[in-house]
Amino acid sequence: MNLDHSWPHKAFLINDGWACTYKQLPSGARQIVDVAVPGDILGMRSLMLRNLDFAAAMITTSVVYEISSRAMFELLDIAPRLAAGFLWSSAREEALLVERLVGVGRKTALQRVVHFFLELQDRLSLVGKCSDGSFSCPLNQSQIADALGLTSVHLNRIVRELRQEGVVNLKDGCVEFLDLDKATEIAQYNAAYLDHVATARRGQTKLAQ
């Protein structure tokens, strides 16, 4: 299912499943902008902007709830705390994009990959989708590479290196951290930008050591 430019003035709450937002270039090349997991909202910008410059697609079979701009404006009046939650989600989406931009511009490919997996772990932990240092990941290597600005060949080489070094193992749709501390150190990961108290403290503590 694709959610393309025909859905202005609507957003979608992901109740279950995975999705992504992406930009398609005239050449046919695609850049995945972000990956959405349960609890995320796709298209918050579309509630305010007249035109969209990106599209979205479901990665897995998903359950989503449509949020119209009218419903959002009504929430501002009748349920301000819930509306504030949506605004928090929008602010965190921006924080995710900033972190991704910094990664592409200033981090090595190895750091980007490990950071991406750590971020997914923390986001999924918040909604109870991660346990014992591992989580299901329906993204294929082509999609991960696309999201991180890498080629599939380069990503495959990094994944193999991380497994051999006993840091992270990606196999059969599952990401498993073999050495979480080492992964945090490699990625220079600080989860404070996610605004999750527990994960932020873990990242800050490790980097301070």
C-alpha positions in Angstrom: 0.0 0.0 0.0 1.4 3.4 -1.0 0.3 6.6 0.6 1.3 9.1 -2.0 0.6 12.7 -2.9 -3.2 12.0 -2.9 -3.3 12.2 0.9 -2.7 15.9 1.8 -4.3 17.2 5.0 -4.2 13.7 6.5 -1.8 11.9 8.8 -1.7 8.2 9.7 -1.0 6.7 13.2 0.8 3.3 12.8 -0.9 1.0 15.3 0.9 -2.1 14.0 3.4 -2.8 11.3 6.2 -0.8 9.7 6.2 1.9 7.0 8.5 4.4 5.5 8.5 7.9 4.0 10.6 8.4 0.8 11.4 10.9 -1.9 11.3 9.7 -5.5 13.6 11.6 -7.9 12.8 12.2 -11.6 15.6 9.8 -12.5 13.7 7.0 -10.7 16.2 6.9 -7.8 14.6 6.7 -4.3 15.7 7.9 -0.9 14.0 6.6 2.2 13.7 9.5 4.5 12.5 7.7 7.6 11.2 4.4 8.9 8.0 4.4 10.9 7.3 1.7 13.6 4.2 1.2 15.8 3.3 4.3 17.7 4.7 6.7 15.0 2.6 9.1 13.0 3.1 9.4 9.2 2.6 12.8 7.6 2.2 15.3 10.4 3.5 18.0 8.0 0.6 17.2 5.6 -1.9 18.5 8.2 -0.5 22.0 7.7 1.1 22.1 4.3 -0.9 22.4 1.0 1.6 20.3 -1.0 3.7 17.3 -0.1 7.2 16.6 -1.5 7.4 13.0 -0.3 5.4 9.8 -0.3 4.9 6.9 2.1 4.6 3.1 1.7 3.8 0.2 4.0 6.7 -2.2 4.5 4.6 -4.8 6.2 0.9 -5.6 6.6 -0.1 -2.7 8.9 -3.0 -1.3 10.9 -3.2 2.4 10.6 -5.6 5.1 11.8 -6.3 8.1 9.7 -6.1 11.6 11.3 -7.6 14.4 9.3 -6.6 18.1 9.8 -10.2 18.8 10.9 -9.8 16.1 13.7 -6.5 17.6 14.7 -7.9 21.1 15.0 -10.9 19.8 17.1 -8.4 18.0 19.4 -6.8 21.3 20.1 -10.1 22.5 21.6 -11.4 19.4 23.3 -8.3 17.3 24.2 -5.3 19.6 24.5 -3.2 17.0 26.2 -3.7 14.6 23.3 -3.0 17.3 20.8 0.2 18.1 22.7 1.2 14.4 22.2 0.8 14.8 18.5 3.0 17.9 18.6 5.6 16.0 20.6 5.5 13.3 17.9 6.1 16.0 15.2 9.0 17.5 17.2 10.6 14.0 17.6 10.2 13.3 13.9 12.3 16.4 13.3 14.9 15.3 15.8 15.2 11.9 14.0 15.7 13.6 10.7 18.4 16.0 12.2 20.2 13.0 13.6 20.0 11.1 10.3 21.4 14.2 8.5 24.3 14.5 10.9 25.0 10.8 10.4 25.1 11.0 6.7 27.3 14.1 6.7 29.7 13.4 9.6 29.7 9.7 10.5 31.3 6.7 8.9 29.2 4.1 7.2 29.9 1.7 10.1 28.8 4.2 12.6 25.6 5.0 10.7 24.6 1.4 10.5 25.1 0.7 14.2 23.4 4.0 15.1 20.4 3.0 13.0 20.0 -0.3 14.8 20.4 1.2 18.2 17.8 3.9 17.4 15.4 1.2 16.2 16.0 -0.8 19.3 15.1 2.2 21.6 12.1 3.2 19.5 10.7 -0.4 19.6 11.5 -0.8 23.3 9.1 2.1 24.0 6.2 0.2 22.5 7.2 -3.2 23.8 8.5 -4.6 20.5 12.1 -5.4 21.7 13.3 -7.9 24.3 16.7 -9.3 25.4 18.7 -7.1 23.1 17.0 -8.2 19.9 14.0 -7.2 17.7 12.3 -8.2 14.5 13.3 -6.1 11.6 11.3 -6.5 8.3 13.6 -4.2 6.4 15.7 -5.9 3.8 19.3 -4.8 3.2 18.3 -2.7 0.2 15.9 -0.7 2.3 18.4 -0.2 5.1 21.1 0.9 2.6 18.6 3.3 1.0 17.8 4.9 4.4 21.4 5.3 5.2 22.8 6.5 1.9 24.8 3.4 1.2 24.9 0.8 -1.5 23.6 -2.7 -0.8 27.0 -4.1 -1.4 28.6 -1.8 1.2 25.9 -2.5 3.7 26.4 -6.2 3.3 30.1 -5.9 4.0 29.4 -3.8 7.1 26.8 -6.3 8.4 29.3 -9.1 7.9 32.0 -7.2 9.8 29.7 -6.4 12.7 28.8 -10.1 13.0 32.4 -11.2 12.9 33.5 -8.6 15.5 30.7 -9.8 17.8 28.8 -6.5 17.9 25.5 -6.9 16.0 24.0 -9.8 14.1 21.4 -9.2 11.4 19.9 -12.5 10.2 16.5 -13.8 9.0 14.7 -10.5 9.8 16.1 -10.2 13.3 18.6 -7.7 14.8 20.5 -9.0 17.8 23.0 -7.0 19.8 25.9 -9.2 20.8 27.8 -6.4 22.6 25.5 -3.4 23.4 28.2 -1.4 25.1 30.6 -1.8 22.1 27.8 -0.9 19.7 27.0 2.3 21.7 30.7 3.2 21.7 31.2 2.6 17.9 28.2 4.7 17.0 28.9 7.5 19.5 25.2 6.9 20.4 23.4 9.2 22.7 19.6 8.6 22.8 18.7 11.9 24.4 17.3 13.2 21.0 14.6 10.5 21.3 13.3 12.1 24.5 12.9 8.7 26.2 14.2 9.1 29.7 15.5 5.5 30.3 17.3 5.2 26.9 18.7 8.8 27.1 20.3 8.0 30.4 21.9 4.8 29.1 23.4 6.7 26.2 24.7 9.5 28.3 26.1 7.2 30.9 28.0 5.1 28.4 29.5 8.1 26.6 30.6 9.7 29.8 32.7 6.7 30.8 
